[in-house]
Amino acid sequence: KSIFDTWKEKYLTTINNKIENHTSSMNQQLSKLNNIIDNGDSRIIVGAQYDIEKLKVFVNECKNREKLKLFPGNSEKDLNKVGSRLWGNIEIPKKYGDMLLWLELIDYAQNQSKFKKYILVSDDTEKEDWVKKDTKELYPDLSIEFFTKTSSYIHHNTSFQFIKSVTPDISEDEFKKDYGYNI
């Protein structure tokens, strides 16, 4: 019993130290990311809430994109979604989530000239309506549409690629553990 109690105490101390170190490391990494966002870093933009009139225009455009089977958001999985998501007092059709994001990105890029390169951060790669599954690169149709409508370039990053650019010391294994990536 004495040997077991000694082992147990050592084990608990080791685990607690690992958890504290991990928590401290993650807090530092999140703090770095928050500082970039909160300090008005021009590389990261958080969009404004839709107004109801703009949403109506976007939804009509989504209906046209659905008929024409244009990327993104044209997968059977997306188009079979029912219901709405609420953002404040605005109801956003679930089935048009990807299309609305795409239209909002284009709209933002069209209405400013400060940026010429954009990064779309998304792990939505399984449906293959944003990116090719094997390369994780945006479909050329999307890149061409974005450039044609905005005169700007867009690139796709997975969450890990993006986090790695902010915190280069993180490994993919750490990322998977930290963010529940495998779930």
SVG drawing of the C-alpha trace seen along z (x, -y; Angstrom):
<svg xmlns="http://www.w3.org/2000/svg" viewBox="-37 -51 45 53">
<polyline fill="none" stroke="black" stroke-width="0.4" points="0.0,0.0 2.9,-2.4 4.5,-1.8 1.1,-2.3 0.5,-5.5 3.9,-6.9 3.4,-6.0 -0.1,-7.6 1.2,-10.8 4.1,-11.1 1.7,-10.3 -0.8,-13.0 1.9,-15.5 3.3,-14.8 -0.2,-15.0 -1.0,-18.2 2.3,-19.8 1.6,-18.7 -1.9,-20.2 -0.7,-23.4 2.1,-23.7 -0.4,-22.9 -2.9,-25.4 -0.3,-28.1 1.0,-27.4 -2.5,-27.5 -3.4,-30.7 -0.2,-32.3 -1.1,-31.2 -4.7,-32.4 -3.5,-35.7 -1.3,-36.2 -4.2,-35.5 -6.5,-37.8 -3.9,-40.6 -3.8,-40.4 -7.6,-40.6 -8.1,-43.2 -5.2,-45.5 -6.8,-46.2 -4.2,-44.2 -5.1,-45.0 -4.5,-41.4 -7.6,-40.2 -11.1,-41.6 -14.2,-40.6 -17.3,-41.5 -20.3,-43.5 -23.7,-41.9 -26.0,-41.6 -28.7,-44.1 -32.0,-42.7 -32.0,-44.3 -28.5,-43.1 -29.5,-39.6 -32.5,-39.6 -30.3,-40.5 -27.8,-37.7 -30.5,-35.1 -31.9,-35.9 -28.4,-35.5 -28.1,-32.2 -31.2,-30.9 -29.7,-31.7 -26.4,-30.0 -28.4,-27.0 -30.2,-26.7 -26.8,-27.1 -25.1,-24.7 -22.3,-27.1 -19.6,-26.6 -19.6,-26.8 -22.5,-25.5 -24.1,-23.4 -23.5,-20.1 -26.6,-17.9 -25.7,-18.0 -25.8,-21.8 -28.9,-22.2 -30.9,-19.7 -30.4,-21.7 -33.7,-23.1 -34.4,-25.9 -32.6,-29.1 -29.7,-30.4 -30.4,-33.5 -27.9,-36.4 -29.4,-39.0 -33.0,-39.4 -32.1,-38.2 -32.9,-34.7 -30.3,-33.2 -31.3,-30.1 -29.0,-27.2 -28.9,-25.8 -27.2,-28.9 -24.5,-29.3 -21.5,-28.6 -23.0,-30.7 -23.7,-33.6 -20.2,-33.6 -18.8,-33.5 -21.0,-36.4 -20.1,-38.4 -16.4,-37.9 -16.8,-39.1 -19.0,-42.0 -16.4,-43.1 -13.5,-42.8 -15.5,-44.8 -16.1,-47.7 -12.6,-48.3 -9.2,-48.6 -6.9,-48.2 -6.3,-44.5 -5.4,-42.5 -5.0,-39.1 -7.5,-37.2 -7.3,-34.0 -10.4,-31.9 -9.9,-29.7 -12.1,-26.6 -12.0,-22.9 -15.0,-22.4 -13.2,-20.1 -15.1,-16.9 -18.0,-18.0 -15.7,-19.2 -17.7,-22.3 -15.0,-24.7 -11.8,-22.9 -10.4,-19.8 -10.3,-17.1 -6.7,-15.9 -5.0,-19.3 -7.3,-21.5 -6.9,-24.2 -9.9,-26.3 -11.6,-25.3 -10.3,-27.4 -13.9,-28.5 -13.9,-30.2 -10.5,-31.8 -11.5,-33.1 -14.8,-34.4 -13.3,-36.2 -10.6,-37.8 -13.0,-38.7 -15.4,-40.4 -12.8,-42.0 -9.4,-42.2 -8.1,-40.5 -6.7,-37.0 -8.1,-34.5 -6.3,-31.5 -7.6,-28.7 -6.1,-27.7 -7.3,-25.0 -7.5,-25.9 -4.2,-24.2 -2.5,-26.1 -3.8,-29.4 -3.0,-28.7 0.5,-27.6 1.0,-30.9 0.2,-32.7 1.9,-30.3 4.6,-28.6 5.8,-26.4 2.6,-24.4 2.7,-20.9 -0.2,-19.2 -0.5,-16.7 -0.8,-19.5 -3.4,-21.2 -5.5,-18.1 -5.5,-17.6 -6.1,-21.2 -8.9,-21.9 -10.7,-18.5 -9.8,-18.3 -10.3,-14.6 -13.8,-14.9"/>
</svg>
